[in-house]
């Protein structure tokens, strides 16, 4: 039981760490770099639905 709890804690910690890492990366990188790809993705999905 204790081993499972330890594994679960490690999993949660690693998940939180990776989430924070991606979060900081998205904040650090200029928004002008991210938005174009996001916009093009949205446009592609819209054209596909029609």
PyMOL commands that set and color helices and strands:
alter all, ss='L'
color gray80, all
select helices_A, chain A and resi 2-28+31-49
alter helices_A, ss='H'
color red, helices_A
deselect
rebuild
show_as cartoon
